[in-house]
Amino acid sequence: MSSSWIKLMLGVGLLALTACSEPVPADATEPVMAPSLVSADAPRTPVEALAPYYAQLDYVAPVAPEGPALPGSDAVLTSIAFGSCNTAQREIPILATIAGEPHDLFMYVGDNVYGDARSYNADLPELRENYAALAARPEFRLLRSALPMLATWDDHDYGMNDLGRDFPFKGFAEQLFLDFWRAEADDPRRQREGIYDARVFGPEGQRVQIILLDTRYFRSDLTPTDERGAVGRERYIPSANPDQDMLGAAQWAWLADQLAEPADLRLIVSSIQVLADGHGWEAWRTMPLERDRLFRLINESGAEGVVFVSGDRHSAGLYRRDDVASYPLYEITSSALNMSFADENNEPGPNRLGAMYAPENYGVIAIDWDQGRLSLQIRDMEGAPVRQESVSLSAIGAR
């Protein structure tokens, strides 16, 4: 279903309505459409309108190779690797490095493929093509065979650069995501809108909760900059508009429930940065009321041991804020696996710990339960730590 086809059908419909309607006086006070003409079955959203089309669409869903099962619910996690910004159209040598290390699991935290719907075709051929290309990549197949995986998406594997809830083909994009990552038929994500997910590993005292947010499906429009390219205002600026929404009502309620669950360490995965304040690209800072809501929810729930995990930026960094929770909040951002655009990134970073790291990289969260410490690490192509921060678990209320 191409955009031209959609426009043609809309045009035919409009012509038909025009031909059958009578002129309406400019001062008419009666409703133009009688209530009897309003169908209760009419689709309310593009997702609903396109559902019958997708139900009959004949296509082959790209699927990732089978990989190891996730650790059991009683498994003690000590090392979690993650990465973002991974195009399947070029080699991804860093994946071989990760595959050779003894991690408990690997998390793809967004832009796992670059399948933007440039043709604006409802069949999302670019997204399907790039999923298929990733599945065939030897480096990905090696990593897939070595480590269990969790995943969330960002804009480029959602289907369109920087887009949020207004992407009309998001329902099909969700289906492709779940199919590729081999979500079971009874997976809760197949029964609801959005791909947000949560998992818990380990016994009491060593319990790790991983919360994967969906910052795409429900997100309202961002506020465009008034000074494009200016430092700190490159593309978007913060807005106090109370109608802006990052997660949507259902996901906010779900997140509150997750934070009420018992856990010693909580990794909240957001495809876009949470704590960073130095740039004007996509980030929670562009919706300050929503970010405050997130911080307030963490505080009011009593959830301790929260650490944010993010990607997106084509650079890596470590962040900390001491003024928004009852304990310091940390964030580790890793990007990119093979989409680095520069050798360095000197953007302002009021909440950042040290300099950013721009070459290809991945993140590691190492947990030493015996010593009660957490190590947040950015590692380079060879697996060497290039940025790291040691965090006491007791300092963030994790023990």
N, C-alpha and C positions, 0 to 999 in steps of 0.2 A: 504494500500500500504506500505509494509515493506521495509526496506532498502535493504534486500536481493532480493526482487522482483524488485526494481529499478535497482540494480546492474545487475540482470539477463537480464533485457530488454536492458540496456546499452551495456552489453556484446554481446547480439544477434545483436544489431545494428552495433557494431564495427566489428563483424565477417563478417556481410553482406557487409559492406563497404570494408573490406580487400579483400574479395573474388572477388569483382567486379572491383578492381582498378589495374592499371598497376604500376610497379615500377617506381619511379621518379628519374632520374639521380641526383647525388649530386650537379652538377653544373647547374641545370635547372634554367632558369630565368623567364619562363612563370608561371603564377598563377597555382597552383595545381588544383583549382576548377574553372571551367568556370562560368562566371556570370549567365548563363542560369540555373545553378543548384542551385542558391541561391534563396530561396523562401522569398518573402516579408512578407508572413504570418507566418513565423517561429517564435515561441515564443522567446522573448528576455530575459525573466527572469524565474526563477522557479515558481513564482506566476502565470505568464501567462501559463506556461507549465502545471501546475497542475489544472488550472481553470476548464477544461472539466471534470476532475476526480471528483472534489468537486461538480460540478453541478449535477452529477448523484449519489452522495453518499447518501445512505439512513441512516440517523442518527436522533437521538432526541437531540435537543439542550437544555442543562440545562438552566433554567430560574429562576432568583431570584423571591421571592414572591413579589406581588404587594405592593407598599408602597405609602406614601403620595406624592402628586405632589410637584414639586419644588415651592418655593415662587414665587409670581407674579412679574412681571418686576417693579412694583411700591413698592414692599415690602421693608421696611427698615430693614437691617440685623444688628443684635447686637451681635450674638454669632455663630461662625462656629467651629465645631469640626472636627478633621481628625485623621487618623491613617494609618499605613502600617504594612507589614510583619505579615500576618494573615493566618496560616495554618488551613485548615478545618479538619485535622486529629487529632486534640485534642480540648479540651474545650477552649472557648474564654470568660471567665467570665467578662473581662473588658468591653465587649459590653453591658452587662446589666447595668453597671455603667453609661455608656454614654447615654443609652436609657432613664435613669431616670432623665436626665438633660434637661433644656429648651433651646436647641440649635435650630437655624433656619435651619440648614442642617448639614449633615456629609459627609466628603470627604474621599473616599478610594484613597490613593495616590500611590499605587503600591504594588506588591507582595500580592495581595488581596487573592490569593490562591497560592499553590505551586504545579504546574502542569507540571513540566519540562518533556519534551519528552524524557525520558531516553531510551525508546525502539526505538527512532527515527522513529516512525511510522507516516505516513502522516495523519492518522485519528485522531491524538492527543488524544488517549484514556486517558492518565493520566490527561490532562487538563480538558477534559469533566467530568471525574470521580470526580475531585476535585471541579469543579463548582457545580456539583450535591450534593456533600457532604456539601458544604457551604450553599447551598439553604435549606438543611434539618436541619442545625444546629439550635437548639432552641434559642441560644443567638443571632445569626444573624437574625433570624426571628423576634425576639423581637425588635432589633434595626431597622430593616427594617420597621416594623410597626409603629415605633415611629418618625422617622426622614426622611425627603427627602434626597436623596443621589446624589452625583456626583462621578465620578471615572475616573482615568487613570490607566495605567499599568506600571509595571516594568518587570524585566527579568523573574521572576518565573511564572507570569500569562501571559507573552508574549509567553513562551514556552520553554526557554532554558537559563540556568544560564549565565549571562554576555553577551549574544549574542545581536547583532544589526541587521543591514540590511541584512546580509547574511543568516538569518534563512529561509530556503526554504518554511516552512509551515506557514509563517506569515500571509498570506492572510486568511487562515482558522482560525488562532488564532484571527484575527480581527473580523471575523464573529461571532465566539463564544463569544467574549467579548461583542459585540454589542447586541447579542441575550440575553446573561445573564442579562445585565443591561437594558434590555427592550427599546433599542433605537427604535424610531418610524421608519416606513418604509421610510418616507421622511426626516429622519435625514441626514444632510449633510455628516456625517461620513460614511454613507452607499454608498455614491456616489464617494468617493475618497479613496486613500490609507492613512493609518494612522488614529489614534483615537484622534488627537488633537481637542480641543473644547474650547468654551468660552461662558460665560453667564454674564449678567449684571442685577443687582438688585438695586432698590431704585431710588428716585428722585434726581434731581440736588442738590448738597450739601451733599448728603448722598448716593452717587452712588458707589456701589461696583462692580468691574469687576473681575471675576474669569477666569483666563486663564490656561487651563490644557494642558501642553505640552506632546508630544509623544517623549520620548528620546530613543526609541527602533527601530521603523520601518525603519528609514532612517540613523541611526547612523553607521558610519564606524568603522572599528576595532580600538581598543585601542592599545597602545604600551606596550608590556609586560615588566615587570621589569627586570633589570639585576642583582637584588639582592633579590630574593624572600624571603619574610618574614621579611626583614629589616624594621625598623620603618620608616614610610613615603614612603616606596617603596615596600609595601607588595606584590602587584600583578601587578600594572601598574605604569608607570611613565609619566610625561608630555612630549609632543612631539610638536615641531614646524613645523610638516609636514603640509603644506598648503592644502593638499588634504583631510585631515581628516574633517569629517562633523558630526555635532551632530543632526541637525534637518532636513536637506534636503532642497532643493531650494523652494519647494512649501510651506513647513511649515514656513520657514524664511519669505517669502513674506506675508503669512497669519498673522504671528506675528506682522510684521510691520503695517499691516492694523489694527490689534486689538489695538496696542498701540496708534494709531491715534484717537481712539474712546474716547469720553469724559468720564472721571471717576474721582472720588475723592480718591478712594483707589483701588489699583490693587494687587490682589494676583496671583502671577505667580507660578503655581504648577509644579515642576519638580520632577520626581520620584527619581532622584539622586541629591546629594547636589551641590549647586552652589558656595557658598562662602567659604566652608571649604577647608583648605589647609594643614591639618596636617596628612593626611593619603594617602596610595597608593592603595586604593580601587576605585571602580567606582565613578567618580565625574566629574564635568565640568573642574576641574583643570587639568585633563589628556589631555584636548584639550585647551590649553591656548589661541590659536588664536580664537577659537569658543567662549570661554568665553568673551574675549575682544570684539568680535563682538556683543555679547548680551548686554554688558555694553554700547557699542557705540550706539546700536540701541535705548536703553532706553534714552540716552542723546540726540541723534539727533531727536528723535520723540517728545521730550519735555514731555514725560510721567512722571507724578509725582505720589507719593504715592505708589511706588512699594515695595512689601514685598514678599520674596520668601518663598515657602512652600515645604518641601521635606520629604522623608522617607528613606527606604533602609538599614540603617546602623545598625540595631539591637541595637541602642542606640539613645538617644535624646540629642539635644543641641540647643543653641541659638547663633546666629552669627551676626556680624556687620562689614561692611567696609565703611570707610569714603573717600576713595581715588579713587573711580571709577565712581561716579555720582555727580551731583550738590547738592545732599543731601545724608545722610547716607542710605545705603542699609542694611536691616535686613533680616535674614533668621531664620525660625523655622523648625527644623527637629524633627519628632516624629517617633520612631520605638523602640520596636515592640509591636504589640497588644498581641501576645502570642508566639513570637519567640525570646525571650530574651536568650542570650547565657552566660551572666555573670552578676555579681552583681555590677561591676564597669568597667569603661572604662577610662583609663588615657592617651589616645593618645594625642600627641601635638595638640594644637588648636590656632594658631596665630590670628585667627579672631573670636575666640569663646568668648562668654560672660559667664564666670564661668565654672564649671565642667560639664561634660556630665552626663546623667542619664541612666543607663543600664537596670534596671528592666523594666517589662512591663509598657507601658505608652501610652497616647494619647495626642494630641495637641488641644489647644483651642485658637482661635483668638477672643478676646472680644473687641467690639467697643463701646465706650461711646461717642456718637455724641455730647451730651450736653457739656461734659467736654473737648471734642476735644482730646481724648486719645485712644490709642490702647494698649491692654494688650496681650502679647504673652506668653502663659502658657503651660508648660508641666505638665500633671497631672498623678498621680499614679493610682493603681488599685482601690483605694477607691474614686477617684475623687479629691484628695487634690493636690493643686499646689506644685510641688517640684522644679521647675525652672520657673522664670517669668521675663519679662522685660516690663516696661512701656514705651511707645513711644508716643511722642507728634505728633499728626497728622500734625500740622503746620511744624514741623521739617523735615518731609519727603514730604512736599509740598502737603499734602492731603487735605488741606482746605485753 
